[in-house]
Amino acid sequence: MIWKGECVMAAEFWDDLGRKITGAAERIEKKTEEIAEIAKLKKQIYSLERKMERDYAQIGKMVYDRFLEKKEVDEEFLELCEGLAQEEILIDQYNGEIDQLKAK
């Protein structure tokens, strides 16, 4: 035989359990939304960083082009520009060697 008091306690137990499960589900949903927003922001940061890298490279290319055109280049860039010019010469030489090896 089930006592009325036992039924009330069981109902309270199930109600309490339901509230806890609902609360946990709401916290999980909120955390999932936070994670999705963080991922979205990190993707935007990554895209901006990649764009910045391309912009930095473009600035460097502009300075190097000025060097090649014998235009004025700040002293602090000369060593780097001269190094790039030497590397281009080496690349041309290596490509020539490759062409010679292929021709054999």
Distance bins in CASP14 RR format, pairs under 12 A and 6 or more apart:
PFRMAT RR
TARGET T0000
AUTHOR 0000-0000-0000
RMODE 2
METHOD distances of the structure
MODEL  1
1 7 0 0 0 0 0 1 0 0 0 0 0
2 8 0 0 0 0 0 1 0 0 0 0 0
2 9 0 0 0 0 0 1 0 0 0 0 0
2 10 0 0 0 0 1 0 0 0 0 0 0
2 11 0 0 0 0 0 1 0 0 0 0 0
3 9 0 0 0 0 1 0 0 0 0 0 0
3 10 0 0 0 0 0 1 0 0 0 0 0
4 10 0 0 0 0 0 1 0 0 0 0 0
4 11 0 0 0 0 0 1 0 0 0 0 0
5 11 0 0 0 0 1 0 0 0 0 0 0
5 12 0 0 0 0 1 0 0 0 0 0 0
5 13 0 0 0 0 0 1 0 0 0 0 0
6 12 0 0 0 0 0 1 0 0 0 0 0
6 13 0 0 0 0 0 1 0 0 0 0 0
7 13 0 0 0 0 0 1 0 0 0 0 0
7 14 0 0 0 0 0 1 0 0 0 0 0
8 14 0 0 0 0 0 1 0 0 0 0 0
8 15 0 0 0 0 0 1 0 0 0 0 0
9 15 0 0 0 0 0 1 0 0 0 0 0
9 16 0 0 0 0 0 1 0 0 0 0 0
10 16 0 0 0 0 0 1 0 0 0 0 0
10 17 0 0 0 0 0 1 0 0 0 0 0
11 17 0 0 0 0 0 1 0 0 0 0 0
11 18 0 0 0 0 0 1 0 0 0 0 0
12 18 0 0 0 0 0 1 0 0 0 0 0
12 19 0 0 0 0 0 1 0 0 0 0 0
13 19 0 0 0 0 0 1 0 0 0 0 0
13 20 0 0 0 0 0 1 0 0 0 0 0
14 20 0 0 0 0 0 1 0 0 0 0 0
14 21 0 0 0 0 0 1 0 0 0 0 0
15 21 0 0 0 0 0 1 0 0 0 0 0
15 22 0 0 0 0 0 1 0 0 0 0 0
16 22 0 0 0 0 0 1 0 0 0 0 0
16 23 0 0 0 0 0 1 0 0 0 0 0
17 23 0 0 0 0 0 1 0 0 0 0 0
17 24 0 0 0 0 0 1 0 0 0 0 0
18 24 0 0 0 0 1 0 0 0 0 0 0
18 25 0 0 0 0 1 0 0 0 0 0 0
18 26 0 0 0 0 0 1 0 0 0 0 0
19 25 0 0 0 0 0 1 0 0 0 0 0
19 26 0 0 0 0 0 1 0 0 0 0 0
20 26 0 0 0 0 0 1 0 0 0 0 0
20 27 0 0 0 0 0 1 0 0 0 0 0
21 27 0 0 0 0 0 1 0 0 0 0 0
21 28 0 0 0 0 0 1 0 0 0 0 0
22 28 0 0 0 0 0 1 0 0 0 0 0
22 29 0 0 0 0 0 1 0 0 0 0 0
23 29 0 0 0 0 1 0 0 0 0 0 0
23 30 0 0 0 0 1 0 0 0 0 0 0
23 31 0 0 0 0 0 1 0 0 0 0 0
24 30 0 0 0 0 0 1 0 0 0 0 0
24 31 0 0 0 0 0 1 0 0 0 0 0
25 31 0 0 0 0 0 1 0 0 0 0 0
25 32 0 0 0 0 0 1 0 0 0 0 0
26 32 0 0 0 0 0 1 0 0 0 0 0
26 33 0 0 0 0 0 1 0 0 0 0 0
27 33 0 0 0 0 0 1 0 0 0 0 0
27 34 0 0 0 0 0 1 0 0 0 0 0
28 34 0 0 0 0 0 1 0 0 0 0 0
28 35 0 0 0 0 0 1 0 0 0 0 0
29 35 0 0 0 0 0 1 0 0 0 0 0
29 36 0 0 0 0 0 1 0 0 0 0 0
30 36 0 0 0 0 0 1 0 0 0 0 0
30 37 0 0 0 0 0 1 0 0 0 0 0
31 37 0 0 0 0 0 1 0 0 0 0 0
31 38 0 0 0 0 0 1 0 0 0 0 0
32 38 0 0 0 0 0 1 0 0 0 0 0
32 39 0 0 0 0 0 1 0 0 0 0 0
33 39 0 0 0 0 0 1 0 0 0 0 0
33 40 0 0 0 0 0 1 0 0 0 0 0
34 40 0 0 0 0 0 1 0 0 0 0 0
34 41 0 0 0 0 0 1 0 0 0 0 0
35 41 0 0 0 0 0 1 0 0 0 0 0
35 42 0 0 0 0 0 1 0 0 0 0 0
36 42 0 0 0 0 0 1 0 0 0 0 0
36 43 0 0 0 0 0 1 0 0 0 0 0
37 43 0 0 0 0 0 1 0 0 0 0 0
37 44 0 0 0 0 0 1 0 0 0 0 0
38 44 0 0 0 0 0 1 0 0 0 0 0
38 45 0 0 0 0 0 1 0 0 0 0 0
39 45 0 0 0 0 0 1 0 0 0 0 0
39 46 0 0 0 0 0 1 0 0 0 0 0
40 46 0 0 0 0 0 1 0 0 0 0 0
40 47 0 0 0 0 0 1 0 0 0 0 0
41 47 0 0 0 0 0 1 0 0 0 0 0
41 48 0 0 0 0 0 1 0 0 0 0 0
42 48 0 0 0 0 0 1 0 0 0 0 0
42 49 0 0 0 0 0 1 0 0 0 0 0
43 49 0 0 0 0 0 1 0 0 0 0 0
43 50 0 0 0 0 0 1 0 0 0 0 0
44 50 0 0 0 0 0 1 0 0 0 0 0
44 51 0 0 0 0 0 1 0 0 0 0 0
45 51 0 0 0 0 0 1 0 0 0 0 0
45 52 0 0 0 0 0 1 0 0 0 0 0
46 52 0 0 0 0 0 1 0 0 0 0 0
46 53 0 0 0 0 0 1 0 0 0 0 0
47 53 0 0 0 0 0 1 0 0 0 0 0
47 54 0 0 0 0 0 1 0 0 0 0 0
48 54 0 0 0 0 0 1 0 0 0 0 0
48 55 0 0 0 0 0 1 0 0 0 0 0
49 55 0 0 0 0 0 1 0 0 0 0 0
49 56 0 0 0 0 0 1 0 0 0 0 0
50 56 0 0 0 0 0 1 0 0 0 0 0
50 57 0 0 0 0 0 1 0 0 0 0 0
51 57 0 0 0 0 0 1 0 0 0 0 0
51 58 0 0 0 0 0 1 0 0 0 0 0
52 58 0 0 0 0 0 1 0 0 0 0 0
52 59 0 0 0 0 0 1 0 0 0 0 0
53 59 0 0 0 0 0 1 0 0 0 0 0
53 60 0 0 0 0 0 1 0 0 0 0 0
54 60 0 0 0 0 0 1 0 0 0 0 0
54 61 0 0 0 0 0 1 0 0 0 0 0
55 61 0 0 0 0 0 1 0 0 0 0 0
55 62 0 0 0 0 0 1 0 0 0 0 0
56 62 0 0 0 0 0 1 0 0 0 0 0
56 63 0 0 0 0 0 1 0 0 0 0 0
57 63 0 0 0 0 0 1 0 0 0 0 0
57 64 0 0 0 0 0 1 0 0 0 0 0
58 64 0 0 0 0 0 1 0 0 0 0 0
58 65 0 0 0 0 0 1 0 0 0 0 0
59 65 0 0 0 0 0 1 0 0 0 0 0
59 66 0 0 0 0 0 1 0 0 0 0 0
59 77 0 0 0 0 0 1 0 0 0 0 0
60 66 0 0 0 0 1 0 0 0 0 0 0
60 67 0 0 0 0 1 0 0 0 0 0 0
60 68 0 0 0 0 0 1 0 0 0 0 0
60 73 0 0 0 0 0 1 0 0 0 0 0
60 74 0 0 0 0 0 1 0 0 0 0 0
60 77 0 0 0 0 1 0 0 0 0 0 0
60 80 0 0 0 0 1 0 0 0 0 0 0
60 81 0 0 0 0 1 0 0 0 0 0 0
60 84 0 0 0 0 1 0 0 0 0 0 0
61 67 0 0 0 0 0 1 0 0 0 0 0
61 68 0 0 0 0 0 1 0 0 0 0 0
61 77 0 0 0 0 0 1 0 0 0 0 0
61 80 0 0 0 0 0 1 0 0 0 0 0
61 81 0 0 0 0 0 1 0 0 0 0 0
61 84 0 0 0 0 1 0 0 0 0 0 0
62 68 0 0 0 0 0 1 0 0 0 0 0
62 69 0 0 0 0 0 1 0 0 0 0 0
62 71 0 0 0 0 0 1 0 0 0 0 0
62 73 0 0 0 0 0 1 0 0 0 0 0
62 77 0 0 0 0 0 1 0 0 0 0 0
62 81 0 0 0 0 0 1 0 0 0 0 0
63 69 0 0 0 0 0 1 0 0 0 0 0
63 71 0 0 0 0 1 0 0 0 0 0 0
63 72 0 0 0 0 0 1 0 0 0 0 0
63 73 1 0 0 1 0 0 0 0 0 0 0
63 74 1 0 0 1 0 0 0 0 0 0 0
63 76 0 0 0 0 0 1 0 0 0 0 0
63 77 1 0 1 0 0 0 0 0 0 0 0
63 78 0 0 0 0 1 0 0 0 0 0 0
63 80 0 0 0 0 1 0 0 0 0 0 0
63 81 1 0 0 1 0 0 0 0 0 0 0
63 84 0 0 0 0 1 0 0 0 0 0 0
64 71 0 0 0 0 0 1 0 0 0 0 0
64 73 0 0 0 0 1 0 0 0 0 0 0
64 77 0 0 0 0 1 0 0 0 0 0 0
64 78 0 0 0 0 0 1 0 0 0 0 0
64 80 0 0 0 0 1 0 0 0 0 0 0
64 81 1 0 1 0 0 0 0 0 0 0 0
64 82 0 0 0 0 0 1 0 0 0 0 0
64 83 0 0 0 0 1 0 0 0 0 0 0
64 84 1 0 1 0 0 0 0 0 0 0 0
64 85 0 0 0 0 1 0 0 0 0 0 0
64 87 0 0 0 0 0 1 0 0 0 0 0
64 88 0 0 0 0 1 0 0 0 0 0 0
65 71 0 0 0 0 1 0 0 0 0 0 0
65 73 0 0 0 0 1 0 0 0 0 0 0
65 77 0 0 0 0 0 1 0 0 0 0 0
65 81 0 0 0 0 1 0 0 0 0 0 0
65 84 0 0 0 0 0 1 0 0 0 0 0
65 85 0 0 0 0 0 1 0 0 0 0 0
66 72 1 0 0 1 0 0 0 0 0 0 0
66 73 1 0 1 0 0 0 0 0 0 0 0
66 74 0 0 0 0 1 0 0 0 0 0 0
66 77 0 0 0 0 1 0 0 0 0 0 0
66 78 0 0 0 0 0 1 0 0 0 0 0
66 81 0 0 0 0 1 0 0 0 0 0 0
67 73 1 0 1 0 0 0 0 0 0 0 0
67 74 0 0 0 0 0 1 0 0 0 0 0
67 75 0 0 0 0 0 1 0 0 0 0 0
67 77 1 0 0 1 0 0 0 0 0 0 0
67 78 1 0 0 1 0 0 0 0 0 0 0
67 79 0 0 0 0 0 1 0 0 0 0 0
67 80 0 0 0 0 1 0 0 0 0 0 0
67 81 1 1 0 0 0 0 0 0 0 0 0
67 82 0 0 0 0 1 0 0 0 0 0 0
67 83 0 0 0 0 0 1 0 0 0 0 0
67 84 0 0 0 0 1 0 0 0 0 0 0
67 85 1 0 0 1 0 0 0 0 0 0 0
67 88 0 0 0 0 0 1 0 0 0 0 0
68 81 0 0 0 0 1 0 0 0 0 0 0
68 82 0 0 0 0 0 1 0 0 0 0 0
68 84 0 0 0 0 1 0 0 0 0 0 0
68 85 1 0 0 1 0 0 0 0 0 0 0
68 88 0 0 0 0 1 0 0 0 0 0 0
69 81 0 0 0 0 0 1 0 0 0 0 0
70 81 0 0 0 0 0 1 0 0 0 0 0
70 85 0 0 0 0 0 1 0 0 0 0 0
71 77 0 0 0 0 0 1 0 0 0 0 0
71 81 0 0 0 0 0 1 0 0 0 0 0
72 78 0 0 0 0 0 1 0 0 0 0 0
72 81 0 0 0 0 0 1 0 0 0 0 0
73 79 0 0 0 0 0 1 0 0 0 0 0
73 80 0 0 0 0 1 0 0 0 0 0 0
73 81 1 0 0 1 0 0 0 0 0 0 0
73 82 0 0 0 0 0 1 0 0 0 0 0
73 84 0 0 0 0 0 1 0 0 0 0 0
73 85 0 0 0 0 0 1 0 0 0 0 0
74 80 0 0 0 0 0 1 0 0 0 0 0
74 81 0 0 0 0 1 0 0 0 0 0 0
75 81 0 0 0 0 0 1 0 0 0 0 0
75 82 0 0 0 0 0 1 0 0 0 0 0
77 83 0 0 0 0 0 1 0 0 0 0 0
77 84 0 0 0 0 1 0 0 0 0 0 0
78 84 0 0 0 0 0 1 0 0 0 0 0
78 85 0 0 0 0 0 1 0 0 0 0 0
79 85 0 0 0 0 0 1 0 0 0 0 0
79 86 0 0 0 0 0 1 0 0 0 0 0
80 86 0 0 0 0 0 1 0 0 0 0 0
80 87 0 0 0 0 0 1 0 0 0 0 0
81 87 0 0 0 0 0 1 0 0 0 0 0
81 88 0 0 0 0 0 1 0 0 0 0 0
82 88 0 0 0 0 0 1 0 0 0 0 0
82 89 0 0 0 0 0 1 0 0 0 0 0
83 89 0 0 0 0 1 0 0 0 0 0 0
83 90 0 0 0 0 1 0 0 0 0 0 0
83 91 0 0 0 0 0 1 0 0 0 0 0
84 90 0 0 0 0 0 1 0 0 0 0 0
84 91 0 0 0 0 0 1 0 0 0 0 0
85 91 0 0 0 0 0 1 0 0 0 0 0
85 92 0 0 0 0 0 1 0 0 0 0 0
86 92 0 0 0 0 0 1 0 0 0 0 0
86 93 0 0 0 0 0 1 0 0 0 0 0
87 93 0 0 0 0 0 1 0 0 0 0 0
87 94 0 0 0 0 0 1 0 0 0 0 0
88 94 0 0 0 0 0 1 0 0 0 0 0
88 95 0 0 0 0 0 1 0 0 0 0 0
89 95 0 0 0 0 0 1 0 0 0 0 0
89 96 0 0 0 0 0 1 0 0 0 0 0
90 96 0 0 0 0 0 1 0 0 0 0 0
90 97 0 0 0 0 0 1 0 0 0 0 0
91 97 0 0 0 0 0 1 0 0 0 0 0
91 98 0 0 0 0 0 1 0 0 0 0 0
92 98 0 0 0 0 0 1 0 0 0 0 0
92 99 0 0 0 0 0 1 0 0 0 0 0
93 99 0 0 0 0 0 1 0 0 0 0 0
93 100 0 0 0 0 0 1 0 0 0 0 0
94 100 0 0 0 0 0 1 0 0 0 0 0
94 101 0 0 0 0 0 1 0 0 0 0 0
95 101 0 0 0 0 0 1 0 0 0 0 0
95 102 0 0 0 0 0 1 0 0 0 0 0
96 102 0 0 0 0 1 0 0 0 0 0 0
96 103 0 0 0 0 1 0 0 0 0 0 0
97 103 0 0 0 0 0 1 0 0 0 0 0
97 104 0 0 0 0 0 1 0 0 0 0 0
98 104 0 0 0 0 0 1 0 0 0 0 0
END
